[in-house]
Amino acid sequence: MVLCASANMQRACPAMAVEIQQAISAGGYGFDMNVACSSATFAMGAGRERGEVRHRQNAC
């Protein structure tokens, strides 16, 4: 899954996530998420709901 989240998209259509998905040869599906300043937060929530984002703690 490719989720492209941004406060200000370059364009509305076609979805930029699909182009990113094609460029990196990712499977699954892709969609754009444009929710103003909260785009990153909403994208992480959407990914987590779909089981694609998992919490990972980095060792420092």
C-alpha positions as CSV (number, residue, x, y, z in Angstrom):
1,M,0.0,0.0,0.0
2,V,1.2,3.5,-0.9
3,L,-0.3,6.4,0.9
4,C,0.7,9.9,-0.3
5,A,-0.2,12.4,2.5
6,S,0.3,16.1,2.0
7,A,-1.1,19.4,3.2
8,N,-1.0,20.7,-0.4
9,M,-1.1,18.3,-3.3
10,Q,0.5,19.2,-6.6
11,R,-2.8,18.2,-8.3
12,A,-6.0,16.5,-7.5
13,C,-6.1,13.9,-10.2
14,P,-4.6,11.5,-11.1
15,A,-3.5,10.3,-7.7
16,M,0.2,10.9,-7.0
17,A,0.3,7.7,-4.8
18,V,-0.4,5.6,-7.9
19,E,2.6,7.1,-9.7
20,I,4.8,6.6,-6.7
21,Q,3.6,3.0,-6.4
22,Q,4.5,2.4,-10.1
23,A,7.9,4.0,-9.8
24,I,8.9,1.8,-6.8
25,S,7.1,-1.3,-8.2
26,A,5.0,-1.7,-5.1
27,G,2.0,-4.0,-5.1
28,G,-1.4,-3.6,-3.5
29,Y,-3.1,-0.2,-3.8
30,G,-2.3,3.4,-3.4
31,F,-4.3,6.6,-2.7
32,D,-3.7,10.2,-1.8
33,M,-4.7,11.8,1.4
34,N,-5.2,15.5,1.6
35,V,-6.3,16.6,5.1
36,A,-4.5,19.9,5.4
37,C,-2.0,20.1,8.3
38,S,-3.1,16.8,9.7
39,S,-2.3,14.7,6.6
40,A,0.5,12.7,8.2
41,T,-1.5,11.9,11.3
42,F,-4.5,10.8,9.3
43,A,-2.3,8.7,7.0
44,M,-0.7,6.9,9.9
45,G,-4.1,6.2,11.3
46,A,-5.4,4.9,7.9
47,G,-2.4,2.7,7.5
48,R,-2.7,1.3,11.0
49,E,-6.5,0.6,10.5
50,R,-5.6,-1.4,7.4
51,G,-2.8,-3.3,9.2
52,E,-0.1,-1.8,7.1
53,V,1.6,0.5,9.7
54,R,3.1,-1.1,12.8
55,H,4.6,0.6,15.8
56,R,8.3,0.1,15.8
57,Q,10.6,1.4,18.5
58,N,14.1,2.3,17.3
59,A,17.1,1.5,19.6
60,C,19.2,4.7,20.1
